[in-house]
């Protein structure tokens, strides 16, 4: 029979086993503590999802802003009897550094924009309206226009036709593509919007915002060039070379233009009109005489 080990050796293994368990438990607690500290220390963040920076907001429509928030809870501001938390509050919206609205939900919102470049900024704030420390905000730049979002602006003269002979006045008609006409009231330039300039011999004579034909008068005699071009709100010409159109015409004296019109039927029409007037007057006089005779005893 083998002798039993000394009792002292058996008791010697127990402290080592207990020490190992204690170290494992301590490390587990430390890991949980570190993970909890990391979760608590996660800072609020804010990201604007759309529109993209530099986006063109076309056709005069409002811009739709979509954003995301993490590690921050939206609550109604000004709650009575409740203590605010550094990870809860609401958001303020700024348009070109001007405060425009308050947000209490993480939902898309729209903003109406005038023509030109704009900056939209969203800032997270505490329940009492103060900025977070450090500041948590996001910014996006956009360009608003009443014009289309794409395409190449063009203008084409439809009349008068090349080398057409005309008098000192003529109507100019044109076709416009991928461009919206707006009144020039000092607003900033915007893509694909502006007005039309009419030029005679390279000099601007009219600025219009209409698609209907435009009457040009007092044209100088001889061979002249009439041009139309699309310009920005500040009257600067578009950089696109296709945003203009020119036609050469021949202007002659008014008498020279009107004489063929008279010889080609103008006199006949005038005589026919006079004849009708005379016939109607004669019938009216005859009827008046008949009435007068019937009234005498």
C-alpha positions as CSV (number, residue, x, y, z in Angstrom):
1,X,0.0,0.0,0.0
2,X,1.3,3.4,-1.1
3,X,1.6,5.9,1.7
4,X,-0.7,9.0,1.5
5,X,1.0,12.3,0.6
6,X,1.7,14.6,3.5
7,X,-1.3,16.8,4.4
8,X,0.8,19.9,4.1
9,X,1.3,19.3,0.3
10,X,-2.5,18.9,-0.3
11,X,-3.3,22.2,1.4
12,X,-0.4,23.9,-0.6
13,X,-2.3,23.4,-3.9
14,X,-5.5,25.2,-2.8
15,X,-4.1,28.7,-2.4
16,X,-2.7,28.6,-6.0
17,X,-6.1,27.5,-7.4
18,X,-7.9,30.2,-5.5
19,X,-5.4,32.8,-6.7
20,X,-6.0,31.9,-10.3
21,X,-9.7,32.2,-9.9
22,X,-9.3,35.5,-8.3
23,X,-7.2,36.8,-11.1
24,X,-9.6,35.6,-13.8
25,X,-12.5,37.2,-11.9
26,X,-10.6,40.5,-11.6
27,X,-9.7,40.6,-15.3
28,X,-13.3,39.9,-16.2
29,X,-14.5,42.8,-14.0
30,X,-11.8,45.0,-15.4
31,X,-12.9,44.2,-19.0
32,X,-16.6,44.9,-18.2
33,X,-15.5,48.1,-16.5
34,X,-13.5,49.2,-19.5
35,X,-16.2,48.4,-22.0
36,X,-18.8,50.3,-19.9
37,X,-16.5,53.2,-19.7
38,X,-16.0,53.2,-23.5
39,X,-19.7,53.1,-24.0
40,X,-20.3,56.0,-21.6
41,X,-17.5,58.0,-23.2
42,X,-18.8,57.7,-26.8
43,X,-19.4,61.3,-27.9
44,X,-22.5,62.5,-29.8
45,X,-22.0,62.8,-33.6
46,X,-24.0,64.4,-36.4
47,X,-23.8,63.8,-40.2
48,X,-25.7,65.4,-43.1
49,X,-26.7,62.6,-45.5
50,X,-28.2,64.7,-48.2
51,X,-27.9,66.9,-50.2
52,X,-24.3,66.4,-51.2
53,X,-21.9,69.3,-50.8
54,X,-22.1,71.6,-53.9
55,X,-25.4,70.1,-55.1
56,X,-27.6,72.2,-57.4
57,X,-31.2,72.7,-56.2
58,X,-33.0,73.2,-59.5
59,X,-36.4,74.6,-60.7
60,X,-36.9,76.9,-57.6
61,X,-37.7,73.9,-55.4
62,X,-36.9,73.8,-51.6
63,X,-33.9,71.8,-50.5
64,X,-34.6,68.6,-48.6
65,X,-32.1,68.0,-45.8
66,X,-31.6,64.5,-44.4
67,X,-29.2,63.9,-41.4
68,X,-28.2,61.2,-38.9
69,X,-27.4,61.5,-35.2
70,X,-25.7,58.9,-32.9
71,X,-25.1,58.8,-29.1
72,X,-27.6,61.7,-28.6
73,X,-31.3,61.6,-27.7
74,X,-33.7,64.3,-29.0
75,X,-36.0,65.7,-26.3
76,X,-38.4,68.6,-26.1
77,X,-36.6,71.8,-24.9
78,X,-37.6,73.6,-21.7
79,X,-38.9,70.6,-19.7
80,X,-39.9,71.7,-16.2
81,X,-38.3,69.8,-13.3
82,X,-36.0,67.7,-15.4
83,X,-32.2,67.8,-15.3
84,X,-30.6,67.8,-18.7
85,X,-27.9,65.3,-19.8
86,X,-24.9,66.1,-22.0
87,X,-26.1,63.4,-24.4
88,X,-29.6,64.7,-24.9
89,X,-31.2,67.9,-26.2
90,X,-32.3,69.2,-29.7
91,X,-30.8,70.7,-32.8
92,X,-30.7,74.2,-34.3
93,X,-30.7,74.9,-38.1
94,X,-28.9,77.8,-39.6
95,X,-29.1,79.1,-43.2
96,X,-26.2,81.3,-44.2
97,X,-25.4,81.8,-40.5
98,X,-29.0,82.9,-39.8
99,X,-31.1,80.8,-37.3
100,X,-34.1,79.4,-39.1
101,X,-35.6,76.5,-37.1
102,X,-35.4,74.1,-34.2
103,X,-35.4,70.3,-34.5
104,X,-36.7,67.8,-31.9
105,X,-36.8,64.7,-34.1
106,X,-34.3,63.1,-36.5
107,X,-36.4,63.5,-39.6
108,X,-35.7,65.2,-43.0
109,X,-36.8,68.8,-43.3
110,X,-37.1,71.3,-46.2
111,X,-35.8,74.9,-46.6
112,X,-36.9,77.4,-49.2
113,X,-33.9,79.0,-51.0
114,X,-33.4,82.1,-53.0
115,X,-31.2,82.0,-56.1
116,X,-27.5,81.6,-55.4
117,X,-25.1,79.8,-53.1
118,X,-26.2,78.9,-49.6
119,X,-24.8,77.1,-46.5
120,X,-26.9,74.9,-44.3
121,X,-25.6,74.1,-40.8
122,X,-27.1,71.8,-38.2
123,X,-25.9,72.0,-34.6
124,X,-26.7,69.8,-31.6
125,X,-27.4,71.7,-28.4
126,X,-28.2,70.7,-24.8
127,X,-31.7,70.8,-23.3
128,X,-31.1,74.4,-22.2
129,X,-29.9,75.5,-25.7
130,X,-26.2,75.8,-25.0
131,X,-23.7,74.3,-27.4
132,X,-22.2,70.9,-26.6
133,X,-18.5,70.7,-25.5
134,X,-16.9,70.1,-27.9
135,X,-19.2,71.5,-30.5
136,X,-21.1,68.9,-32.6
137,X,-22.4,70.3,-36.0
138,X,-22.4,69.5,-39.7
139,X,-22.4,71.9,-42.7
140,X,-23.3,71.5,-46.4
141,X,-23.1,74.0,-49.3
142,X,-25.7,74.1,-52.1
143,X,-26.6,76.3,-55.0
144,X,-30.2,77.2,-55.7
145,X,-31.6,78.1,-59.1
146,X,-34.9,78.6,-60.9
147,X,-33.4,77.0,-64.0
148,X,-33.1,73.4,-64.8
149,X,-30.5,71.2,-63.1
150,X,-28.6,70.2,-66.2
151,X,-28.3,70.7,-69.9
152,X,-26.5,73.3,-72.0
153,X,-28.3,76.7,-72.3
154,X,-28.9,77.8,-75.9
155,X,-30.7,80.6,-77.8
156,X,-31.5,80.6,-81.5
157,X,-32.9,83.4,-83.6
158,X,-36.0,82.2,-85.6
159,X,-36.7,85.5,-87.3
160,X,-35.7,87.6,-89.1
161,X,-34.0,85.2,-91.5
162,X,-30.5,85.8,-92.8
163,X,-30.2,88.6,-95.4
164,X,-33.8,89.5,-95.0
165,X,-34.7,93.0,-96.2
166,X,-36.7,95.0,-93.7
167,X,-37.6,98.5,-92.7
168,X,-36.4,100.5,-89.7
169,X,-38.5,98.2,-87.4
170,X,-38.7,94.4,-87.2
171,X,-39.8,91.7,-84.8
172,X,-37.1,89.4,-83.4
173,X,-38.3,85.9,-82.3
174,X,-36.0,83.3,-80.7
175,X,-36.0,79.8,-79.1
176,X,-34.5,79.2,-75.7
177,X,-33.4,75.8,-74.3
178,X,-32.2,74.7,-70.8
179,X,-32.5,78.2,-69.4
180,X,-35.2,80.0,-67.3
181,X,-35.9,83.7,-67.7
182,X,-36.1,85.7,-64.4
183,X,-36.4,89.4,-63.7
184,X,-32.9,90.9,-62.9
185,X,-33.5,92.3,-59.4
186,X,-30.0,92.2,-58.0
187,X,-30.2,88.5,-56.9
188,X,-26.9,86.5,-57.1
189,X,-26.1,84.6,-60.2
190,X,-27.4,81.0,-60.4
191,X,-26.9,78.2,-62.9
192,X,-29.2,78.2,-66.0
193,X,-31.2,81.3,-65.1
194,X,-31.0,85.0,-66.2
195,X,-32.4,87.1,-69.0
196,X,-32.0,88.0,-72.7
197,X,-30.0,90.8,-74.2
198,X,-30.7,92.1,-77.7
199,X,-27.8,93.7,-79.6
200,X,-27.7,95.8,-82.8
201,X,-24.2,96.2,-84.3
202,X,-22.7,94.7,-81.0
203,X,-24.5,97.3,-78.8
204,X,-27.0,96.2,-76.2
205,X,-30.3,97.9,-77.0
206,X,-32.8,95.9,-74.9
207,X,-32.9,93.5,-72.0
208,X,-36.0,91.3,-71.8
209,X,-37.4,88.3,-69.8
210,X,-40.0,87.2,-72.3
211,X,-40.3,84.4,-74.8
212,X,-42.6,86.3,-77.1
213,X,-41.2,88.2,-80.2
214,X,-39.5,91.6,-79.4
215,X,-40.0,94.6,-81.6
216,X,-36.8,96.5,-82.5
217,X,-37.2,100.0,-84.0
218,X,-35.1,102.8,-85.4
219,X,-32.7,100.3,-87.0
220,X,-30.0,102.0,-89.1
221,X,-30.0,101.6,-92.8
222,X,-27.7,99.2,-94.5
223,X,-26.4,95.7,-93.7
224,X,-26.5,95.2,-89.9
225,X,-26.1,92.3,-87.4
226,X,-28.8,91.6,-84.9
227,X,-27.8,89.3,-82.0
228,X,-29.4,87.8,-78.9
229,X,-27.6,86.3,-76.0
230,X,-28.4,84.7,-72.6
231,X,-26.8,86.5,-69.6
232,X,-26.6,86.0,-65.9
233,X,-28.6,88.0,-63.3
234,X,-25.7,90.5,-63.2
235,X,-25.7,91.0,-67.0
236,X,-22.5,89.0,-67.6
237,X,-22.6,86.8,-70.6
238,X,-22.7,83.0,-70.1
239,X,-19.3,81.4,-70.7
240,X,-20.9,78.8,-73.0
241,X,-20.3,80.0,-76.6
242,X,-23.6,78.5,-77.8
243,X,-25.6,80.9,-75.6
244,X,-25.9,83.5,-78.3
245,X,-27.2,83.8,-81.9
246,X,-26.6,86.3,-84.6
247,X,-28.4,87.1,-87.9
248,X,-27.4,89.6,-90.7
249,X,-30.2,91.6,-92.3
250,X,-30.5,94.5,-94.8
251,X,-32.4,97.6,-93.6
252,X,-33.7,99.9,-96.3
253,X,-35.7,103.2,-96.2
254,X,-39.3,102.9,-95.1
255,X,-40.7,104.4,-98.3
256,X,-38.8,101.9,-100.4
257,X,-40.4,99.1,-98.4
258,X,-43.9,100.5,-98.3
259,X,-44.3,101.2,-102.1
260,X,-44.2,97.6,-103.2
261,X,-46.8,96.8,-100.6
262,X,-49.1,99.5,-102.0
263,X,-48.6,98.5,-105.6
264,X,-49.1,94.8,-104.7
265,X,-52.7,95.3,-103.5
266,X,-52.7,98.0,-101.0
267,X,-54.6,100.4,-103.3
268,X,-57.1,97.8,-104.3
269,X,-57.9,97.0,-100.6
270,X,-58.2,100.7,-99.9
271,X,-60.7,101.3,-102.8
272,X,-62.7,98.2,-101.8
273,X,-63.0,99.6,-98.2
274,X,-64.1,103.0,-99.5
275,X,-66.7,101.4,-101.8
276,X,-68.2,99.4,-99.0
277,X,-68.5,102.6,-96.8
278,X,-70.2,104.5,-99.6
279,X,-72.7,101.7,-100.2
280,X,-73.6,101.5,-96.6
281,X,-74.0,105.2,-96.3
282,X,-76.2,105.4,-99.4
283,X,-78.5,102.7,-98.0
284,X,-78.7,104.5,-94.7
285,X,-79.7,107.7,-96.4
286,X,-82.3,105.9,-98.5
287,X,-83.9,104.4,-95.5
288,X,-84.0,107.7,-93.7
289,X,-85.7,109.3,-96.7
290,X,-88.3,106.5,-96.8
291,X,-89.2,107.0,-93.2
292,X,-89.5,110.7,-93.6
293,X,-91.9,110.4,-96.5
294,X,-94.1,107.9,-94.6
295,X,-94.4,110.3,-91.7
296,X,-95.9,113.2,-93.8
297,X,-99.7,113.7,-94.1
